[in-house]
């Protein structure tokens, strides 16, 4: 069975602050660029640095389901965001 919905758990790294909700649902067939665009809209920012598990910034063309299958745990994919580069 292919999981079609993925739960995102966004965490802030720098001064941007916390989102009003802490868990969001997105289709696994969406590209990671949709996650970036969503976070930019929620935080009223033109640009953001977005990471998976505080470790790396995936290619915006990556499918969310592929990131979830490789790096998700406990049914969630942890997404960190910052206004400036936090990790290389």
PyMOL Python script that loads the backbone (N, CA, C, O; Angstrom):
from pymol import cmd

cmd.read_pdbstr("""\
ATOM      1  N   UNK A   1       0.835  -1.182   0.000  1.00  0.00           N
ATOM      2  CA  UNK A   1       0.000   0.000   0.000  1.00  0.00           C
ATOM      3  C   UNK A   1       0.881   1.247   0.000  1.00  0.00           C
ATOM      4  O   UNK A   1       1.824   1.334   0.786  1.00  0.00           O
ATOM      5  N   UNK A   2       0.595   2.183  -0.845  1.00  0.00           N
ATOM      6  CA  UNK A   2       1.350   3.432  -0.915  1.00  0.00           C
ATOM      7  C   UNK A   2       0.667   4.468  -0.034  1.00  0.00           C
ATOM      8  O   UNK A   2      -0.534   4.706  -0.154  1.00  0.00           O
ATOM      9  N   UNK A   3       1.428   5.066   0.832  1.00  0.00           N
ATOM     10  CA  UNK A   3       0.895   6.120   1.700  1.00  0.00           C
ATOM     11  C   UNK A   3       0.751   7.382   0.862  1.00  0.00           C
ATOM     12  O   UNK A   3       1.718   7.855   0.265  1.00  0.00           O
ATOM     13  N   UNK A   4      -0.475   7.930   0.820  1.00  0.00           N
ATOM     14  CA  UNK A   4      -0.707   9.088  -0.034  1.00  0.00           C
ATOM     15  C   UNK A   4      -0.649  10.411   0.713  1.00  0.00           C
ATOM     16  O   UNK A   4      -0.438  11.454   0.095  1.00  0.00           O
ATOM     17  N   UNK A   5      -0.829  10.390   2.023  1.00  0.00           N
ATOM     18  CA  UNK A   5      -0.773  11.623   2.802  1.00  0.00           C
ATOM     19  C   UNK A   5       0.385  11.535   3.786  1.00  0.00           C
ATOM     20  O   UNK A   5       0.628  10.484   4.380  1.00  0.00           O
ATOM     21  N   UNK A   6       1.082  12.622   3.952  1.00  0.00           N
ATOM     22  CA  UNK A   6       2.221  12.678   4.857  1.00  0.00           C
ATOM     23  C   UNK A   6       1.990  13.802   5.851  1.00  0.00           C
ATOM     24  O   UNK A   6       1.531  14.883   5.481  1.00  0.00           O
ATOM     25  N   UNK A   7       2.306  13.547   7.104  1.00  0.00           N
ATOM     26  CA  UNK A   7       2.187  14.577   8.128  1.00  0.00           C
ATOM     27  C   UNK A   7       3.522  15.276   8.298  1.00  0.00           C
ATOM     28  O   UNK A   7       4.552  14.624   8.470  1.00  0.00           O
ATOM     29  N   UNK A   8       3.508  16.601   8.250  1.00  0.00           N
ATOM     30  CA  UNK A   8       4.715  17.406   8.427  1.00  0.00           C
ATOM     31  C   UNK A   8       4.712  18.008   9.819  1.00  0.00           C
ATOM     32  O   UNK A   8       3.678  18.468  10.305  1.00  0.00           O
ATOM     33  N   UNK A   9       5.846  18.003  10.442  1.00  0.00           N
ATOM     34  CA  UNK A   9       6.025  18.573  11.767  1.00  0.00           C
ATOM     35  C   UNK A   9       7.041  19.697  11.652  1.00  0.00           C
ATOM     36  O   UNK A   9       8.237  19.441  11.795  1.00  0.00           O
ATOM     37  N   UNK A  10       6.613  20.944  11.395  1.00  0.00           N
ATOM     38  CA  UNK A  10       7.579  22.035  11.210  1.00  0.00           C
ATOM     39  C   UNK A  10       8.083  22.615  12.533  1.00  0.00           C
ATOM     40  O   UNK A  10       7.297  22.858  13.449  1.00  0.00           O
ATOM     41  N   UNK A  11       9.380  22.834  12.627  1.00  0.00           N
ATOM     42  CA  UNK A  11      10.008  23.450  13.797  1.00  0.00           C
ATOM     43  C   UNK A  11      10.843  24.636  13.344  1.00  0.00           C
ATOM     44  O   UNK A  11      11.535  24.566  12.328  1.00  0.00           O
ATOM     45  N   UNK A  12      10.777  25.717  14.095  1.00  0.00           N
ATOM     46  CA  UNK A  12      11.592  26.879  13.745  1.00  0.00           C
ATOM     47  C   UNK A  12      12.988  26.727  14.348  1.00  0.00           C
ATOM     48  O   UNK A  12      13.166  26.071  15.375  1.00  0.00           O
ATOM     49  N   UNK A  13      13.964  27.336  13.700  1.00  0.00           N
ATOM     50  CA  UNK A  13      15.351  27.268  14.149  1.00  0.00           C
ATOM     51  C   UNK A  13      15.795  28.619  14.690  1.00  0.00           C
ATOM     52  O   UNK A  13      16.495  28.688  15.700  1.00  0.00           O
ATOM     53  N   UNK A  14      15.394  29.683  14.027  1.00  0.00           N
ATOM     54  CA  UNK A  14      15.838  31.024  14.422  1.00  0.00           C
ATOM     55  C   UNK A  14      14.650  31.871  14.858  1.00  0.00           C
ATOM     56  O   UNK A  14      13.634  31.329  15.294  1.00  0.00           O
ATOM     57  N   UNK A  15      14.759  33.138  14.752  1.00  0.00           N
ATOM     58  CA  UNK A  15      13.808  34.099  15.303  1.00  0.00           C
ATOM     59  C   UNK A  15      12.437  34.125  14.642  1.00  0.00           C
ATOM     60  O   UNK A  15      11.613  34.958  15.021  1.00  0.00           O
ATOM     61  N   UNK A  16      12.153  33.274  13.693  1.00  0.00           N
ATOM     62  CA  UNK A  16      10.885  33.347  12.975  1.00  0.00           C
ATOM     63  C   UNK A  16       9.677  33.002  13.836  1.00  0.00           C
ATOM     64  O   UNK A  16       8.581  33.502  13.583  1.00  0.00           O
ATOM     65  N   UNK A  17       9.851  32.178  14.822  1.00  0.00           N
ATOM     66  CA  UNK A  17       8.737  31.828  15.692  1.00  0.00           C
ATOM     67  C   UNK A  17       7.989  30.584  15.253  1.00  0.00           C
ATOM     68  O   UNK A  17       8.336  29.938  14.263  1.00  0.00           O
ATOM     69  N   UNK A  18       6.959  30.268  16.011  1.00  0.00           N
ATOM     70  CA  UNK A  18       6.202  29.037  15.847  1.00  0.00           C
ATOM     71  C   UNK A  18       4.957  29.307  15.005  1.00  0.00           C
ATOM     72  O   UNK A  18       4.358  30.379  15.093  1.00  0.00           O
ATOM     73  N   UNK A  19       4.576  28.333  14.196  1.00  0.00           N
ATOM     74  CA  UNK A  19       3.338  28.433  13.433  1.00  0.00           C
ATOM     75  C   UNK A  19       2.145  28.200  14.353  1.00  0.00           C
ATOM     76  O   UNK A  19       2.297  27.634  15.436  1.00  0.00           O
ATOM     77  N   UNK A  20       0.961  28.630  13.930  1.00  0.00           N
ATOM     78  CA  UNK A  20      -0.232  28.484  14.766  1.00  0.00           C
ATOM     79  C   UNK A  20      -0.601  27.018  14.988  1.00  0.00           C
ATOM     80  O   UNK A  20      -1.118  26.668  16.048  1.00  0.00           O
ATOM     81  N   UNK A  21      -0.344  26.165  14.008  1.00  0.00           N
ATOM     82  CA  UNK A  21      -0.517  24.717  14.151  1.00  0.00           C
ATOM     83  C   UNK A  21       0.866  24.095  14.121  1.00  0.00           C
ATOM     84  O   UNK A  21       1.802  24.667  13.564  1.00  0.00           O
ATOM     85  N   UNK A  22       0.991  22.913  14.726  1.00  0.00           N
ATOM     86  CA  UNK A  22       2.313  22.291  14.690  1.00  0.00           C
ATOM     87  C   UNK A  22       2.365  21.019  13.853  1.00  0.00           C
ATOM     88  O   UNK A  22       3.432  20.420  13.722  1.00  0.00           O
ATOM     89  N   UNK A  23       1.240  20.591  13.285  1.00  0.00           N
ATOM     90  CA  UNK A  23       1.239  19.448  12.379  1.00  0.00           C
ATOM     91  C   UNK A  23       0.385  19.798  11.168  1.00  0.00           C
ATOM     92  O   UNK A  23      -0.735  20.289  11.308  1.00  0.00           O
ATOM     93  N   UNK A  24       0.922  19.544   9.982  1.00  0.00           N
ATOM     94  CA  UNK A  24       0.208  19.806   8.738  1.00  0.00           C
ATOM     95  C   UNK A  24       0.202  18.538   7.904  1.00  0.00           C
ATOM     96  O   UNK A  24       1.099  17.702   8.020  1.00  0.00           O
ATOM     97  N   UNK A  25      -0.813  18.399   7.063  1.00  0.00           N
ATOM     98  CA  UNK A  25      -0.932  17.235   6.204  1.00  0.00           C
ATOM     99  C   UNK A  25      -0.753  17.672   4.754  1.00  0.00           C
ATOM    100  O   UNK A  25      -1.275  18.705   4.337  1.00  0.00           O
ATOM    101  N   UNK A  26      -0.004  16.868   3.990  1.00  0.00           N
ATOM    102  CA  UNK A  26       0.247  17.184   2.579  1.00  0.00           C
ATOM    103  C   UNK A  26       0.234  15.881   1.798  1.00  0.00           C
ATOM    104  O   UNK A  26       0.540  14.819   2.339  1.00  0.00           O
ATOM    105  N   UNK A  27      -0.114  15.967   0.549  1.00  0.00           N
ATOM    106  CA  UNK A  27      -0.118  14.790  -0.305  1.00  0.00           C
ATOM    107  C   UNK A  27       1.315  14.324  -0.548  1.00  0.00           C
ATOM    108  O   UNK A  27       2.204  15.139  -0.792  1.00  0.00           O
ATOM    109  N   UNK A  28       1.531  13.037  -0.480  1.00  0.00           N
ATOM    110  CA  UNK A  28       2.851  12.483  -0.719  1.00  0.00           C
ATOM    111  C   UNK A  28       3.327  12.692  -2.146  1.00  0.00           C
ATOM    112  O   UNK A  28       4.529  12.667  -2.413  1.00  0.00           O
ATOM    113  N   UNK A  29       2.389  12.898  -3.067  1.00  0.00           N
ATOM    114  CA  UNK A  29       2.769  13.095  -4.469  1.00  0.00           C
ATOM    115  C   UNK A  29       3.199  14.532  -4.763  1.00  0.00           C
ATOM    116  O   UNK A  29       3.645  14.827  -5.871  1.00  0.00           O
ATOM    117  N   UNK A  30       3.068  15.426  -3.782  1.00  0.00           N
ATOM    118  CA  UNK A  30       3.515  16.812  -3.963  1.00  0.00           C
ATOM    119  C   UNK A  30       5.034  16.908  -3.882  1.00  0.00           C
ATOM    120  O   UNK A  30       5.688  16.107  -3.214  1.00  0.00           O
ATOM    121  N   UNK A  31       5.575  17.895  -4.569  1.00  0.00           N
ATOM    122  CA  UNK A  31       7.012  18.153  -4.491  1.00  0.00           C
ATOM    123  C   UNK A  31       7.321  18.948  -3.230  1.00  0.00           C
ATOM    124  O   UNK A  31       6.450  19.625  -2.682  1.00  0.00           O
ATOM    125  N   UNK A  32       8.568  18.862  -2.775  1.00  0.00           N
ATOM    126  CA  UNK A  32       8.974  19.578  -1.567  1.00  0.00           C
ATOM    127  C   UNK A  32       8.843  21.088  -1.754  1.00  0.00           C
ATOM    128  O   UNK A  32       8.690  21.818  -0.774  1.00  0.00           O
ATOM    129  N   UNK A  33       8.899  21.560  -2.984  1.00  0.00           N
ATOM    130  CA  UNK A  33       8.728  22.996  -3.246  1.00  0.00           C
ATOM    131  C   UNK A  33       7.378  23.492  -2.729  1.00  0.00           C
ATOM    132  O   UNK A  33       7.260  24.651  -2.333  1.00  0.00           O
ATOM    133  N   UNK A  34       6.367  22.637  -2.729  1.00  0.00           N
ATOM    134  CA  UNK A  34       5.055  23.025  -2.203  1.00  0.00           C
ATOM    135  C   UNK A  34       5.127  23.250  -0.693  1.00  0.00           C
ATOM    136  O   UNK A  34       4.445  24.130  -0.169  1.00  0.00           O
ATOM    137  N   UNK A  35       5.935  22.475   0.003  1.00  0.00           N
ATOM    138  CA  UNK A  35       6.140  22.665   1.442  1.00  0.00           C
ATOM    139  C   UNK A  35       6.802  24.022   1.681  1.00  0.00           C
ATOM    140  O   UNK A  35       6.388  24.772   2.565  1.00  0.00           O
ATOM    141  N   UNK A  36       7.827  24.333   0.894  1.00  0.00           N
ATOM    142  CA  UNK A  36       8.540  25.605   1.037  1.00  0.00           C
ATOM    143  C   UNK A  36       7.590  26.776   0.779  1.00  0.00           C
ATOM    144  O   UNK A  36       7.565  27.737   1.547  1.00  0.00           O
ATOM    145  N   UNK A  37       6.816  26.695  -0.295  1.00  0.00           N
ATOM    146  CA  UNK A  37       5.862  27.763  -0.620  1.00  0.00           C
ATOM    147  C   UNK A  37       4.831  27.932   0.493  1.00  0.00           C
ATOM    148  O   UNK A  37       4.491  29.058   0.856  1.00  0.00           O
ATOM    149  N   UNK A  38       4.334  26.827   1.033  1.00  0.00           N
ATOM    150  CA  UNK A  38       3.356  26.878   2.115  1.00  0.00           C
ATOM    151  C   UNK A  38       3.934  27.575   3.345  1.00  0.00           C
ATOM    152  O   UNK A  38       3.292  28.449   3.928  1.00  0.00           O
ATOM    153  N   UNK A  39       5.145  27.186   3.736  1.00  0.00           N
ATOM    154  CA  UNK A  39       5.769  27.804   4.907  1.00  0.00           C
ATOM    155  C   UNK A  39       6.027  29.295   4.678  1.00  0.00           C
ATOM    156  O   UNK A  39       5.839  30.101   5.589  1.00  0.00           O
ATOM    157  N   UNK A  40       6.450  29.662   3.481  1.00  0.00           N
ATOM    158  CA  UNK A  40       6.662  31.087   3.166  1.00  0.00           C
ATOM    159  C   UNK A  40       5.366  31.872   3.315  1.00  0.00           C
ATOM    160  O   UNK A  40       5.367  32.975   3.863  1.00  0.00           O
ATOM    161  N   UNK A  41       4.264  31.313   2.830  1.00  0.00           N
ATOM    162  CA  UNK A  41       2.966  31.993   2.965  1.00  0.00           C
ATOM    163  C   UNK A  41       2.559  32.115   4.432  1.00  0.00           C
ATOM    164  O   UNK A  41       2.111  33.177   4.865  1.00  0.00           O
ATOM    165  N   UNK A  42       2.711  31.040   5.194  1.00  0.00           N
ATOM    166  CA  UNK A  42       2.310  31.043   6.599  1.00  0.00           C
ATOM    167  C   UNK A  42       3.116  32.038   7.422  1.00  0.00           C
ATOM    168  O   UNK A  42       2.598  32.648   8.357  1.00  0.00           O
ATOM    169  N   UNK A  43       4.386  32.197   7.067  1.00  0.00           N
ATOM    170  CA  UNK A  43       5.286  33.057   7.838  1.00  0.00           C
ATOM    171  C   UNK A  43       5.452  34.447   7.222  1.00  0.00           C
ATOM    172  O   UNK A  43       6.200  35.275   7.742  1.00  0.00           O
ATOM    173  N   UNK A  44       4.755  34.698   6.117  1.00  0.00           N
ATOM    174  CA  UNK A  44       4.822  35.995   5.424  1.00  0.00           C
ATOM    175  C   UNK A  44       6.267  36.359   5.075  1.00  0.00           C
ATOM    176  O   UNK A  44       6.738  37.460   5.362  1.00  0.00           O
ATOM    177  N   UNK A  45       6.951  35.405   4.451  1.00  0.00           N
ATOM    178  CA  UNK A  45       8.351  35.577   4.045  1.00  0.00           C
ATOM    179  C   UNK A  45       8.476  35.319   2.553  1.00  0.00           C
ATOM    180  O   UNK A  45       7.721  34.528   1.988  1.00  0.00           O
ATOM    181  N   UNK A  46       9.434  35.990   1.916  1.00  0.00           N
ATOM    182  CA  UNK A  46       9.714  35.728   0.507  1.00  0.00           C
ATOM    183  C   UNK A  46      10.609  34.508   0.342  1.00  0.00           C
ATOM    184  O   UNK A  46      10.466  33.749  -0.617  1.00  0.00           O
ATOM    185  N   UNK A  47      11.525  34.325   1.275  1.00  0.00           N
ATOM    186  CA  UNK A  47      12.445  33.188   1.217  1.00  0.00           C
ATOM    187  C   UNK A  47      12.596  32.563   2.598  1.00  0.00           C
ATOM    188  O   UNK A  47      12.427  33.225   3.622  1.00  0.00           O
ATOM    189  N   UNK A  48      12.913  31.288   2.598  1.00  0.00           N
ATOM    190  CA  UNK A  48      13.174  30.537   3.828  1.00  0.00           C
ATOM    191  C   UNK A  48      14.242  29.498   3.538  1.00  0.00           C
ATOM    192  O   UNK A  48      14.408  29.067   2.397  1.00  0.00           O
ATOM    193  N   UNK A  49      14.953  29.106   4.557  1.00  0.00           N
ATOM    194  CA  UNK A  49      15.847  27.960   4.484  1.00  0.00           C
ATOM    195  C   UNK A  49      15.110  26.825   5.183  1.00  0.00           C
ATOM    196  O   UNK A  49      14.741  26.938   6.352  1.00  0.00           O
ATOM    197  N   UNK A  50      14.901  25.731   4.455  1.00  0.00           N
ATOM    198  CA  UNK A  50      14.085  24.631   4.964  1.00  0.00           C
ATOM    199  C   UNK A  50      14.920  23.358   4.953  1.00  0.00           C
ATOM    200  O   UNK A  50      15.617  23.065   3.982  1.00  0.00           O
ATOM    201  N   UNK A  51      14.841  22.602   6.054  1.00  0.00           N
ATOM    202  CA  UNK A  51      15.666  21.411   6.253  1.00  0.00           C
ATOM    203  C   UNK A  51      14.801  20.234   6.684  1.00  0.00           C
ATOM    204  O   UNK A  51      13.697  20.410   7.199  1.00  0.00           O
ATOM    205  N   UNK A  52      15.315  19.052   6.470  1.00  0.00           N
ATOM    206  CA  UNK A  52      14.689  17.827   6.961  1.00  0.00           C
ATOM    207  C   UNK A  52      15.515  17.325   8.137  1.00  0.00           C
ATOM    208  O   UNK A  52      16.730  17.159   8.027  1.00  0.00           O
ATOM    209  N   UNK A  53      14.848  17.083   9.263  1.00  0.00           N
ATOM    210  CA  UNK A  53      15.488  16.529  10.469  1.00  0.00           C
ATOM    211  C   UNK A  53      16.735  17.300  10.899  1.00  0.00           C
ATOM    212  O   UNK A  53      17.685  16.696  11.400  1.00  0.00           O
ATOM    213  N   UNK A  54      16.751  18.601  10.717  1.00  0.00           N
ATOM    214  CA  UNK A  54      17.895  19.448  11.098  1.00  0.00           C
ATOM    215  C   UNK A  54      19.194  18.987  10.457  1.00  0.00           C
ATOM    216  O   UNK A  54      20.272  19.216  11.006  1.00  0.00           O
ATOM    217  N   UNK A  55      19.101  18.343   9.305  1.00  0.00           N
ATOM    218  CA  UNK A  55      20.296  17.752   8.723  1.00  0.00           C
ATOM    219  C   UNK A  55      20.631  18.257   7.323  1.00  0.00           C
ATOM    220  O   UNK A  55      21.794  18.548   7.042  1.00  0.00           O
ATOM    221  N   UNK A  56      19.650  18.367   6.449  1.00  0.00           N
ATOM    222  CA  UNK A  56      19.947  18.733   5.066  1.00  0.00           C
ATOM    223  C   UNK A  56      18.738  19.422   4.444  1.00  0.00           C
ATOM    224  O   UNK A  56      17.608  19.290   4.915  1.00  0.00           O
ATOM    225  N   UNK A  57      19.008  20.149   3.387  1.00  0.00           N
ATOM    226  CA  UNK A  57      17.954  20.818   2.629  1.00  0.00           C
ATOM    227  C   UNK A  57      17.733  20.031   1.335  1.00  0.00           C
ATOM    228  O   UNK A  57      18.609  20.008   0.470  1.00  0.00           O
ATOM    229  N   UNK A  58      16.579  19.393   1.197  1.00  0.00           N
ATOM    230  CA  UNK A  58      16.360  18.577  -0.001  1.00  0.00           C
ATOM    231  C   UNK A  58      16.134  19.426  -1.244  1.00  0.00           C
ATOM    232  O   UNK A  58      15.807  20.610  -1.159  1.00  0.00           O
ATOM    233  N   UNK A  59      16.312  18.804  -2.385  1.00  0.00           N
ATOM    234  CA  UNK A  59      16.019  19.434  -3.661  1.00  0.00           C
ATOM    235  C   UNK A  59      14.518  19.741  -3.706  1.00  0.00           C
ATOM    236  O   UNK A  59      13.715  18.875  -3.359  1.00  0.00           O
ATOM    237  N   UNK A  60      14.122  20.932  -4.117  1.00  0.00           N
ATOM    238  CA  UNK A  60      12.691  21.264  -4.178  1.00  0.00           C
ATOM    239  C   UNK A  60      11.877  20.332  -5.075  1.00  0.00           C
ATOM    240  O   UNK A  60      10.657  20.249  -4.928  1.00  0.00           O
ATOM    241  N   UNK A  61      12.535  19.627  -6.003  1.00  0.00           N
ATOM    242  CA  UNK A  61      11.827  18.704  -6.890  1.00  0.00           C
ATOM    243  C   UNK A  61      11.601  17.324  -6.276  1.00  0.00           C
ATOM    244  O   UNK A  61      10.929  16.486  -6.878  1.00  0.00           O
ATOM    245  N   UNK A  62      12.149  17.078  -5.093  1.00  0.00           N
ATOM    246  CA  UNK A  62      11.945  15.787  -4.420  1.00  0.00           C
ATOM    247  C   UNK A  62      10.474  15.616  -4.072  1.00  0.00           C
ATOM    248  O   UNK A  62       9.809  16.577  -3.687  1.00  0.00           O
ATOM    249  N   UNK A  63       9.969  14.402  -4.205  1.00  0.00           N
ATOM    250  CA  UNK A  63       8.600  14.123  -3.784  1.00  0.00           C
ATOM    251  C   UNK A  63       8.554  13.981  -2.271  1.00  0.00           C
ATOM    252  O   UNK A  63       9.456  13.404  -1.664  1.00  0.00           O
ATOM    253  N   UNK A  64       7.506  14.509  -1.671  1.00  0.00           N
ATOM    254  CA  UNK A  64       7.354  14.442  -0.217  1.00  0.00           C
ATOM    255  C   UNK A  64       7.332  12.988   0.248  1.00  0.00           C
ATOM    256  O   UNK A  64       7.914  12.668   1.284  1.00  0.00           O
ATOM    257  N   UNK A  65       6.676  12.106  -0.494  1.00  0.00           N
ATOM    258  CA  UNK A  65       6.585  10.702  -0.084  1.00  0.00           C
ATOM    259  C   UNK A  65       7.960  10.041  -0.054  1.00  0.00           C
ATOM    260  O   UNK A  65       8.223   9.205   0.810  1.00  0.00           O
ATOM    261  N   UNK A  66       8.837  10.406  -0.986  1.00  0.00           N
ATOM    262  CA  UNK A  66      10.191   9.842  -0.985  1.00  0.00           C
ATOM    263  C   UNK A  66      10.967  10.317   0.240  1.00  0.00           C
ATOM    264  O   UNK A  66      11.682   9.535   0.867  1.00  0.00           O
ATOM    265  N   UNK A  67      10.828  11.591   0.579  1.00  0.00           N
ATOM    266  CA  UNK A  67      11.488  12.109   1.783  1.00  0.00           C
ATOM    267  C   UNK A  67      10.929  11.428   3.025  1.00  0.00           C
ATOM    268  O   UNK A  67      11.677  11.061   3.930  1.00  0.00           O
ATOM    269  N   UNK A  68       9.613  11.262   3.063  1.00  0.00           N
ATOM    270  CA  UNK A  68       8.978  10.602   4.206  1.00  0.00           C
ATOM    271  C   UNK A  68       9.469   9.158   4.339  1.00  0.00           C
ATOM    272  O   UNK A  68       9.824   8.720   5.433  1.00  0.00           O
ATOM    273  N   UNK A  69       9.490   8.425   3.230  1.00  0.00           N
ATOM    274  CA  UNK A  69       9.901   7.016   3.278  1.00  0.00           C
ATOM    275  C   UNK A  69      11.342   6.850   3.737  1.00  0.00           C
ATOM    276  O   UNK A  69      11.675   5.857   4.383  1.00  0.00           O
ATOM    277  N   UNK A  70      12.198   7.808   3.412  1.00  0.00           N
ATOM    278  CA  UNK A  70      13.610   7.705   3.774  1.00  0.00           C
ATOM    279  C   UNK A  70      13.967   8.370   5.096  1.00  0.00           C
ATOM    280  O   UNK A  70      14.897   7.929   5.773  1.00  0.00           O
ATOM    281  N   UNK A  71      13.249   9.421   5.476  1.00  0.00           N
ATOM    282  CA  UNK A  71      13.658  10.207   6.642  1.00  0.00           C
ATOM    283  C   UNK A  71      12.552  10.438   7.668  1.00  0.00           C
ATOM    284  O   UNK A  71      12.809  11.011   8.727  1.00  0.00           O
ATOM    285  N   UNK A  72      11.340  10.008   7.376  1.00  0.00           N
ATOM    286  CA  UNK A  72      10.241  10.173   8.318  1.00  0.00           C
ATOM    287  C   UNK A  72      10.325   9.148   9.442  1.00  0.00           C
ATOM    288  O   UNK A  72      10.944   8.095   9.290  1.00  0.00           O
ATOM    289  N   UNK A  73       9.700   9.465  10.566  1.00  0.00           N
ATOM    290  CA  UNK A  73       9.606   8.513  11.673  1.00  0.00           C
ATOM    291  C   UNK A  73       8.373   8.838  12.502  1.00  0.00           C
ATOM    292  O   UNK A  73       7.901   9.975  12.510  1.00  0.00           O
ATOM    293  N   UNK A  74       7.859   7.842  13.192  1.00  0.00           N
ATOM    294  CA  UNK A  74       6.638   7.990  13.998  1.00  0.00           C
ATOM    295  C   UNK A  74       5.489   8.574  13.183  1.00  0.00           C
ATOM    296  O   UNK A  74       4.658   9.307  13.719  1.00  0.00           O
ATOM    297  N   UNK A  75       5.438   8.253  11.896  1.00  0.00           N
ATOM    298  CA  UNK A  75       4.352   8.722  11.045  1.00  0.00           C
ATOM    299  C   UNK A  75       4.447  10.173  10.619  1.00  0.00           C
ATOM    300  O   UNK A  75       3.483  10.729  10.092  1.00  0.00           O
ATOM    301  N   UNK A  76       5.605  10.798  10.842  1.00  0.00           N
ATOM    302  CA  UNK A  76       5.758  12.226  10.529  1.00  0.00           C
ATOM    303  C   UNK A  76       7.094  12.500   9.843  1.00  0.00           C
ATOM    304  O   UNK A  76       8.043  11.725   9.966  1.00  0.00           O
ATOM    305  N   UNK A  77       7.148  13.601   9.128  1.00  0.00           N
ATOM    306  CA  UNK A  77       8.379  14.094   8.520  1.00  0.00           C
ATOM    307  C   UNK A  77       8.702  15.424   9.180  1.00  0.00           C
ATOM    308  O   UNK A  77       7.936  16.380   9.056  1.00  0.00           O
ATOM    309  N   UNK A  78       9.820  15.497   9.875  1.00  0.00           N
ATOM    310  CA  UNK A  78      10.199  16.719  10.585  1.00  0.00           C
ATOM    311  C   UNK A  78      10.837  17.696   9.602  1.00  0.00           C
ATOM    312  O   UNK A  78      11.805  17.370   8.915  1.00  0.00           O
ATOM    313  N   UNK A  79      10.268  18.904   9.553  1.00  0.00           N
ATOM    314  CA  UNK A  79      10.747  19.969   8.673  1.00  0.00           C
ATOM    315  C   UNK A  79      11.159  21.145   9.550  1.00  0.00           C
ATOM    316  O   UNK A  79      10.354  21.654  10.331  1.00  0.00           O
ATOM    317  N   UNK A  80      12.405  21.575   9.424  1.00  0.00           N
ATOM    318  CA  UNK A  80      12.902  22.733  10.169  1.00  0.00           C
ATOM    319  C   UNK A  80      13.011  23.912   9.215  1.00  0.00           C
ATOM    320  O   UNK A  80      13.303  23.732   8.033  1.00  0.00           O
ATOM    321  N   UNK A  81      12.777  25.122   9.723  1.00  0.00           N
ATOM    322  CA  UNK A  81      12.859  26.308   8.870  1.00  0.00           C
ATOM    323  C   UNK A  81      13.559  27.441   9.601  1.00  0.00           C
ATOM    324  O   UNK A  81      13.523  27.531  10.828  1.00  0.00           O
ATOM    325  N   UNK A  82      14.200  28.309   8.813  1.00  0.00           N
ATOM    326  CA  UNK A  82      14.943  29.439   9.373  1.00  0.00           C
ATOM    327  C   UNK A  82      14.978  30.566   8.348  1.00  0.00           C
ATOM    328  O   UNK A  82      14.781  30.340   7.154  1.00  0.00           O
ATOM    329  N   UNK A  83      15.231  31.785   8.828  1.00  0.00           N
ATOM    330  CA  UNK A  83      15.330  32.929   7.918  1.00  0.00           C
ATOM    331  C   UNK A  83      16.734  33.078   7.346  1.00  0.00           C
ATOM    332  O   UNK A  83      16.931  33.782   6.355  1.00  0.00           O
ATOM    333  N   UNK A  84      17.713  32.417   7.965  1.00  0.00           N
ATOM    334  CA  UNK A  84      19.086  32.435   7.457  1.00  0.00           C
ATOM    335  C   UNK A  84      19.630  31.013   7.477  1.00  0.00           C
ATOM    336  O   UNK A  84      19.076  30.139   8.144  1.00  0.00           O
ATOM    337  N   UNK A  85      20.713  30.786   6.746  1.00  0.00           N
ATOM    338  CA  UNK A  85      21.267  29.445   6.652  1.00  0.00           C
ATOM    339  C   UNK A  85      21.679  28.948   8.032  1.00  0.00           C
ATOM    340  O   UNK A  85      22.406  29.625   8.759  1.00  0.00           O
ATOM    341  N   UNK A  86      21.206  27.758   8.378  1.00  0.00           N
ATOM    342  CA  UNK A  86      21.518  27.197   9.685  1.00  0.00           C
ATOM    343  C   UNK A  86      22.504  26.038   9.577  1.00  0.00           C
ATOM    344  O   UNK A  86      23.367  25.873  10.439  1.00  0.00           O
ATOM    345  N   UNK A  87      22.381  25.247   8.535  1.00  0.00           N
ATOM    346  CA  UNK A  87      23.288  24.123   8.305  1.00  0.00           C
ATOM    347  C   UNK A  87      23.715  24.146   6.853  1.00  0.00           C
ATOM    348  O   UNK A  87      23.011  24.696   6.006  1.00  0.00           O
ATOM    349  N   UNK A  88      24.860  23.555   6.557  1.00  0.00           N
ATOM    350  CA  UNK A  88      25.379  23.553   5.199  1.00  0.00           C
ATOM    351  C   UNK A  88      24.871  22.524   4.332  1.00  0.00           C
ATOM    352  O   UNK A  88      25.259  22.452   3.166  1.00  0.00           O
TER     353      UNK A  88
END
""", "prot")
cmd.dss("prot")
cmd.show_as("cartoon", "prot")
cmd.util.cbc("prot")
cmd.orient("prot")
